[in-house]
Amino acid sequence: MRTSPLIVGLGNPGPEYANTRHNFGFLVIDDIVAVARERKSMRLETLQAEGDYQLYSLTLGGVSCLLAKPMTYMNLSGRAVARICGRHGVGLEDVVVVHDELDLPLGRMKLKRGGGSNGHKGIDSIVEHLSSEEFLRLRLGIGRPEYSSDVSRFVLQSFPQAETEAVVAVCAAAQKGLTLMLRRGQTEATQAINSFRLPLPPAGDATVDTSGTMG
């Protein structure tokens, strides 16, 4: 019998990190949970609210799944993920990790199984504790600072006000993409997620349309 999929959003706990680029994964999980609180059909249940992780069960895309936010700080994320997998019988093939990605610009996403960590300490920790790179990653672009020496500071900075609407649009599109993955499979979801683009604002309008497009 196949286990329930586990969707893990990466970030750091605490209000000082709440809206930082490194917490993009947390933002996606928070958005899904917020929607589920308003929709009884999603059958949201809080399984754990304290300790090494926050864990929820819900129905997404017609599939019963688990949503998690490790509360261990980024570089120990794998410890929480391994514990969840062990306690709930989740197989490696059913783990999806949502995280920020320096090598994609804000507004772009990529769904891919396996591959390197690109220096992401949360991914490194999960690889270490699961003893494999072969889990799915939903990479959310944040772009890179001009100088590589600024990366550590950059990822721990809050998204500036000018990027807020783009972040909202990406979170909504990520939720749609994950729903599509659970409903129709990885191939169709990958095509939709990887082709996502933020709509261009109308001429003379500097605001970003947050409705997004999945294809």
Residue pairs with C-beta under 8 A, 6 or more apart in sequence:
2 91
2 94
3 88
3 89
3 90
3 91
3 94
4 57
4 63
4 64
4 65
4 66
4 88
4 90
4 94
5 63
5 65
5 66
5 90
5 94
5 95
5 96
5 182
6 65
6 66
6 67
6 68
6 81
6 84
6 85
6 88
6 90
6 94
6 95
6 96
7 29
7 32
7 60
7 65
7 66
7 67
7 68
7 96
7 98
7 178
8 25
8 67
8 68
8 69
8 70
8 77
8 81
8 84
8 95
8 96
8 97
8 98
8 126
9 25
9 26
9 27
9 28
9 29
9 30
9 67
9 68
9 69
9 98
9 99
10 22
10 23
10 25
10 26
10 70
10 74
10 77
10 97
10 98
10 99
10 100
10 120
10 122
10 123
11 17
11 20
11 22
11 23
11 24
11 25
11 26
11 27
11 69
11 70
11 74
12 20
12 22
12 23
12 73
12 74
13 69
13 71
13 72
13 73
17 23
17 156
18 26
19 27
19 158
19 159
20 155
20 156
20 157
20 158
20 159
21 100
21 142
21 154
21 155
21 156
21 157
21 158
21 159
22 74
22 100
22 155
22 156
23 100
24 98
24 99
24 100
24 140
24 142
24 167
24 170
25 69
25 97
25 98
25 99
25 100
25 122
25 140
26 69
27 167
27 171
28 98
28 138
28 140
28 171
28 174
28 175
29 67
29 68
29 69
29 98
31 171
31 172
31 174
31 175
32 58
32 60
32 67
32 175
32 178
33 44
33 56
33 58
33 67
35 42
35 175
36 42
36 43
36 44
36 56
36 58
37 44
41 59
42 58
42 59
42 60
43 57
43 58
43 59
43 64
44 56
44 57
44 58
45 56
45 57
45 58
46 54
46 55
46 56
47 55
47 56
47 57
47 66
48 54
48 55
50 71
51 71
52 70
52 71
52 72
52 79
52 80
52 83
53 68
53 69
53 70
53 71
53 72
53 80
53 83
53 84
54 68
54 69
54 71
55 66
55 67
55 68
55 84
56 66
56 67
56 68
57 64
57 65
57 66
57 67
58 64
58 65
58 67
59 65
60 178
60 179
60 182
61 178
61 179
61 180
61 181
61 182
61 183
61 184
62 182
62 183
63 182
63 183
65 182
66 84
66 88
66 90
68 80
68 81
68 84
70 76
70 77
70 79
70 80
70 81
70 122
71 80
72 79
72 80
74 121
74 122
74 125
75 121
75 122
75 124
75 125
76 125
77 122
77 125
77 126
78 122
78 124
78 125
78 126
78 127
78 128
78 129
78 130
79 125
79 129
81 95
81 97
81 126
81 129
81 130
82 129
82 130
84 90
85 91
85 92
85 95
85 130
92 130
92 132
92 134
92 135
93 134
93 135
95 130
95 135
95 136
96 135
96 136
96 137
96 138
96 178
96 181
97 122
97 123
97 126
97 135
97 136
97 137
97 138
98 137
98 138
98 140
98 174
98 178
99 120
99 122
99 123
99 137
99 138
99 139
99 140
100 120
100 139
100 140
100 141
100 142
100 155
101 110
101 118
101 120
101 139
101 140
101 141
101 142
102 118
102 119
102 142
102 143
102 144
102 151
102 155
103 118
103 141
103 144
104 110
104 139
104 140
104 141
104 142
104 143
105 141
105 143
106 141
106 142
106 143
106 163
106 166
106 167
106 170
107 141
107 166
107 169
107 170
107 196
107 197
107 198
108 141
108 196
108 197
109 138
109 139
109 140
109 141
109 170
109 173
109 174
109 177
109 193
109 194
109 196
110 138
110 139
110 141
110 193
110 194
111 136
111 137
111 138
111 139
111 177
111 181
111 186
111 189
111 190
111 193
111 194
112 136
112 137
112 139
112 190
113 134
113 135
113 136
113 137
113 186
114 133
114 134
114 135
115 133
115 137
116 133
117 123
117 124
117 127
119 151
123 137
126 135
127 133
136 186
138 174
138 177
138 178
138 193
140 170
140 174
141 170
142 155
144 151
144 154
145 151
145 153
145 154
159 167
165 207
165 208
165 210
166 198
166 208
166 210
168 210
169 198
169 208
169 209
169 210
169 211
169 212
170 196
170 198
170 212
172 210
172 211
172 212
173 193
173 196
173 212
173 213
173 214
174 193
176 192
176 212
176 214
177 189
177 192
177 193
177 196
177 214
178 189
180 188
180 189
180 192
180 193
180 214
181 188
181 189
191 215
192 214
192 215
193 214
195 214
195 215
196 212
196 213
196 214
196 215
197 213
198 208
198 209
198 212
199 208
199 209
199 211
199 212
199 213
201 207
201 208
201 209
